Amino acid sequence: MIFAVPLAWLQLTYEKSRLLVAIAGITFAVVLMFLQLGFRDALFTSAVRLQGNLIGDLVIISPQSTNLVGMRNFSQRRLYQASGLKGVSSVNPLYIGIAAWKIQEDPAGQTRNILVLGANPDASIFKMPGAALNINNVKKQDVVLFDRASRAEFGPIVGECGTLALKAKFNDEAFACNNQVNREVANRKISIGGLFELGASFAADGATITSDTNFLRIFDNRRSGLINVGLINLQPNASAYEVMLEFIRSQPGDSVVLPREKLVPDGKRVKGLFQERIGADGKLTLEENKDKVTIAKSELTVADLQKTEDAAIDDTRILTAQGYVNFEKGYWQKSTAIGFIFSLGTVMGFIVGIVIVYQILYTDVSDHLAEYATLKAMGYGNFYLAQIVIQESFVLSILGFIPGLGISFGLYNLTKNATLLPLYIWDKAIPVMILTIVMCVISGAISLRKVQSADPAEIFG
């Protein structure tokens, strides 16, 4: 019955200018929802690009680390302790830093921050296209690999290297640097030894890869052995969670800190974590941490780690590969306002659409109140009249969604080309269409009160 819409369609098209206004309003709401959802997903996708391109089954970081550009140092001694555990095949340290890249084309000598990754060239830890192909080049002093998907503000590095266009990224020649290209990073002259592809994110506009030795030359204030990430590769049949548990038991400390999202404090085994806070009155108080819980090391189980994929003890934090991805996503979702803003924008677009469609339908019902009263006098009940209004809202949702999808597709491509952020529309088409239909149906349901109040006796009395 909902698809039999002759009467509803005739009412909508009776005043074409009003119909066009309604479609424009819904289209605006659809575009707003598409953009907000797209920016939010681009934020999370780009934020974990590096994490998804590291080779390792388990990851060790400092408990004080917050996100990719806020990675704290810890002693690689902890990583090498893990190499002796049953089920571990190899371990690899990774240095991460942010350095000032001097823009050669800027006469004022402006700089831009770039992500610098330092690792042993003989250790295969990067999955990015071009990284394995050119990694041996960074064994030379002051040679780095440059991310060809970095923002254009770093300069025409790809063009100076004389490589192929980005569309040929799966060709090995697209990652070669055939010419001598020099730049300055952290006041140190470096050479581009090849290209790889990672992509920009909200945290870093570009990236480079070099050896651990070259990394320490660039960051001359860093000490060797104080790493940012430790990657653990397991043997084929080893359980990541059993290795995590064995590693935790080998570390100093009596209690393990775990994410609270998957574990609820029971006051016995799983306990809340309390921190000292200075209140508004200046007195020292204990405040419960809303994000973390603690379990005694002796009582920790594999089942706990399977739920959390993340555990911290003493001066180390060990995570599964997925837990490391969740760690980065969690920062942008909970510790910054960006994720909340994009989600709020989606809700606002939804509400704006409800208001617009309600105004259109309410006006339409008010202008045709006599016709509704006539239908009532002819014996049609409120249910039939409600169907007409719901049909109108359904048709409006489809008519508004189609141009909204087309406009959003163009805006996605425009934004993607300008920012190099991963914006993809098709995985959002169905959710936004459902939101649009729900939005319009809600508006129709609200405006039903006017239809139900139509009294033939009052209209024709």
N, C-alpha and C positions, 0 to 999 in steps of 0.2 A: 504493500500500500504506500510505503514511503517514497517509492519511485514513480508512482502515478501522480504527476504534479501539474496537470493542465490548469486547474483553477489557481493554484499558487503561482504558477508561471505567468498567467495572465495578469494577476495582481501586481507582480513584480515589474512587468514590462509595460504596465499601463502608463506610468510616468517614467520615461527612459532616463531623464536627467537625474531623478532620485536614485534609480538603479545604478547609474554610473558613479554617483557619489558614494553609494554603499560599497560598490566593488572597489573603488579607490581606497576607502577607509580600511576595508578588510585586507587589501593588498599591502597597505602600509604596515598593518599589524603582522602580517605574514613575513614581510621583509625584515621587520624588527626582530621577530623570533628567530628567523634563519641566521641573521647576523650575530645575534647574541650567542646562540648555540654554537655557531661556527667558530667564533672567537674563543669561546670557552674550551671547545674540543681542541682547537689549534694550540691553545695554551698548554693543555695537558699532554698532547701528542709531542709537541716540540720540546717540552720540558724533559721528557724521558728518552729523547733520541739517543743520547750517549749511553744511558743505562741499557738500552736495548741493543746496543752495538758493541758491548763488552763481552768477551768470552770468559765465562766463569759460572760455576754452579752455586757457589757461595761467595758472599762479599763481606769483608771486614772494614769497618770505618770507625771513626772516633764517635763516642756518644755525644760529643759536643757539636758535631756537624749538623747543619740545618738543611742545606740543599746543595746543588751542584757548585755554586759560586761561594758557598759558605762551608766548604769542607775543611775541617780542622786536621792538624797533624797527629799522628800517633806512631809509636815505634814499630818498625817493620819486624822487630823481634817477635811480636805477637803473631804476625803472619807466618814466620818461619816455625813457630811452635806448632802451628796447624799442619805443617808439612809432614810431621811425624805421626799424625793420627791415622788410624785404620780407615782405608777407603779413599784417602787423598792421593791423587796422582801428581799434582804440581801446584805451585803457588807463584803468583806474579804480583809485584808491587806496581802501583800507578801513582804518579805525581800529578796534581792538578793545581793550576794557578791562573790568575788573571793578570795580564801584563798590558802595558801601554804600547799600542802599535802606532808608529809615526806615519801619518798620511803624507806620502812623498809629494803628492800633487797639491797639497795645501801650502801656499807660500808662508803662512804664519806658523807652520810646524805643528798643526793640530794633531792630537792623538786620539785614539779610540781603543777602548778596552777589548781585548781578544782572549779567548780561552786557550790555554797552553796545556797540552797533555804530554807527560814525559814517562817513557817506559823503556824497558830493555828491548832493543830491536830484534833480538833473537827469540823473544817470547811472543807467541801469537795471541794477542789479546784484543785486537780490533777487527770488527766485522765490516766496517764501512767500506764501500767500493773504493778501490784505489789504495787503501792503506797497506794491505799485504803486498801489493805490487811494488810499492815504492819505499817500504819501511827500511830496507837496507841502506838507502841513501842517507838516512839520518845518523848513520854511524860516523859520518864525517863531521868535523867540528863546525858548529854554528850552522847546521843545515836543518831545515824544518820542512814538513809537508803542510800545504795550505788547503783549507776547506774551500773548494771551488763554489760551494753553495752559500758562502758567506755573503753578507750584504755588500752592495757595490761601494759603500763609503770607504772600504779598505783599499780601494784602488783597482785598476784593471789588471789584476795579477794573472788571470786566465789568458787574457789577450797578450800580455807580455811573454807568457810562457810559450805562446804560439801553438796552443792546443786546439782541439776541435770544439765545436759549439756544445753547450750543455745538453742539447737534445741527443747527442751521441754519447751519453754518459756510460753506457755499458761497453763501450769500446776502450781497450787499454790505452790507446793513443790519447783519449780524452783526459787521462790522468797523468800524462807525461809533461814535464817542463823542459822544453827543448832549448830554451835560451837561459842566459845568466840573468836572474832576477834577484835583486838585493833589496832588503828593507831594514828598518831599525825597530827592534822590539826591546822595551825596557832599557833604552840607551845602549843596546848592543846590536851590532850589525849582524844580520843573518842572511842566509841564502835559501831560496825556494828550491828544494830538491825533488819536488813532485806534488801532485794534487790528490785529494781524496774528497769524498762527499758526505757530509753530515747534515748541514743545514742550520739556519739561524733559529733562535728561540727567544722567549721573553727574557731569559737570563743572560744569554750571550749572543751577540750578532755575528760572530765568526769564531773559527777554531783553528789551531795548528797542532801538529803532532811532531814530537822530536824524541831523541833518546833521553834516558835519565841523566846522562852526563851533560848533554847540552841544556837540559832543563835547569840543572844546578848552576850552569854558567849564566843563564838568563836571570835566574832568581838567586843571585849570589849571597843573599841573606838567609837562604834555606840550607839546612844541614842535611847531609846525606844520611839516609836511614829513617828520616822522619817523613813518612809517606801519607797520602790522603786516602787511598783505596787499596785494599788487598783482595786479590781475586784468587779463589780456590777452585781448582778443577778436580772433580771426583772420578774415581774409577767407574767403569760401566755399570756395575751392579751395586754400587754403594748408595745408601740412603742419605739424602741431604740432611734430613732431620736428625738422624742418629749421629752423623758427624757433627752437626751443630751442638747436640747435647753433650757429646764427648769433649768438644772444644770448650764449652761452658764449664764443665766440671774440671777441666785442666787449668782454669784461670783462677787468680786470687779473688776473694770476695765470697760472701755467704748468701747474698740474695741477687736475684735476676730481675731486671726491669723489663716489662713487656707492654705492648700497646693495649690500652683498655678497651678498644673497640670490640675485640673478640672475646675478652675475658671479663667476667663480672666479679667484683670482690665479694667473697662470702664470709669474710672476717676470720676465716680459719687458714686454709691453704693459700687462697688468693686474697691478698690484702691491698688496701688502698695505699697510695704513696703520698706522704704528707711533706710539705715544704714550709720552711720558715718564711713568713711575710711580716713586713712592718705595716700595721694598720694605720688608718687615718688619724688615730689618736696617738700615734707614735709608739704603741706597744707592740711587742713581738708576739705573733700568733702563728698557729699551725693551720695551713690551708691544704685541702686535699687536691691532688693533681687530677684533673678531669680526663687526661689523655693516657695515663700510665697506671699500671698496677705492679706489684712485686710478689715474687714467689721465692721461697727458700731454695737455694741451689739443689739441696738434697731431695726436694719434693718436686722438682721440675720433671715433666714427662715429655715424651715425643709428641703426644697428642696436643699438648700446649703449644709446641712449636709449629705443628701442622696448622693450628688455628691462626697464629700470629705471623709466622715466617720472619720473625724479627725478635731479637733479644739482646739486651745490653747487660754486661757485668764488668765491674771495675772500670778499666780504661778502654774497653773495646765494645763494639756493637757488631753482632754477626747477623746477616740476613741472607735469605735465599735470593736468587736472581729476581724473582717476582717481588719479594719483599723490598729489594732495593728500588725497583720501579715504584712501588707503593709509597716508599719513603719520600721520593721526590714529588709524587703527585700530592701526597698528604700535606707537604709544605705549602704548595700553591692553593690547595683547597682550604686549609685551616689557618695558616699563618700569614696569609696575605689577603688583601681585600679584593684582589682581581677576580678570583673565582666567584666570590659572592656577588660582585658587581654584575658580572655577565649573567649569572642565574637570576638576579633581580631584574635585569633588563628583559629577560625572557618572560618573567611573570608580568612585568609592566606592559609588554607588548600584548600579552594575553588579555589583561584587564582592559587596555585601550580598545582592543577588538570587541570585547563584550559591550563596552559602553557605546561604541559606534553602531554596532549591529542592533543593539537595543533601541537606540534613538531612531534608527531607520524603521525597524519593525513596529515600534510604538506609534510613530507618525503614520505609518501605512495602515495600521489597524484603526487608528482614530479617524482617518479619512474615509475608511470603508466600514465604519461602524454600522451604518444603515444597512449595508449589504449583509453583514453578519447577523444583524437583528432579523432581517428578512429570512435568512436561512434558518434561524431559530424558529421563526413563526411557521416555516414550512415543515418543521419537525426534526430538523437536524440538531443533534445534541452538542454539548460542549466538547465531547471527545472528537467529533468530526471537525469542528472548528479548530481545535487544538492541532489536529493533524495538518491542517492547511498552513498554520503559522510555523510549525516545525518543518514542514516541507519547504517553505520559503527560506527559512534559516539554513537548511541543508543546501539548497540551490545556491544561496549567497556564498556559503563557505567554499563550494567548488569553483564558482565564478571568480572569487577573490584569490583562491589559492593558485590557480593556473598562472595569472600574470605575476603574482608574487614569487613563484618558483623561477620564472624566467628572469625577472629583475635581480633576484638573489644570485642566480647563476652568474650573471654578468658582474655583479659586485664582488662575488667570491674570486673570480678570475682577476679582476682589477686589484683587489687587496693582496691576492697571492703573488702577483707579479711585483707589487710594490714592496711587500714586506718579506717575501720568501717563506711565509708561514704555511704550514700544511693545512689548507682549507679544502674540504671535500664536502660536496652538498648532498650526494645521493643517499648516503646513510642517514641523513636527517629529513629526507623528503616525506617518508611515511609518518614519523613522529610529529612533524610539523603539520601535516595534513590532518592527522587525528586531533591535534590540539586546535586546529582551525575549525573542524567540525564541532568539537565539544564547545568551543568558544561561541559559535553561532547558535548551537542548540540551547545553551544556557541562556543566551539573550532571548531566544524565542520563548523559552519556558517562562522567563520573567514577564515578558509582554503578554503572556496568556491571560493574565488577570483582567486586562482590558477587554479581551474577547469574551471571557466568562461573565463580565458585568453587563454585556450588551442585553438590554431588556426590550423586547418588541413593544411592550405597552408604553414604555417611556419614549422610545424613538418615534412611534407613530401616534402617540396619544395626543 
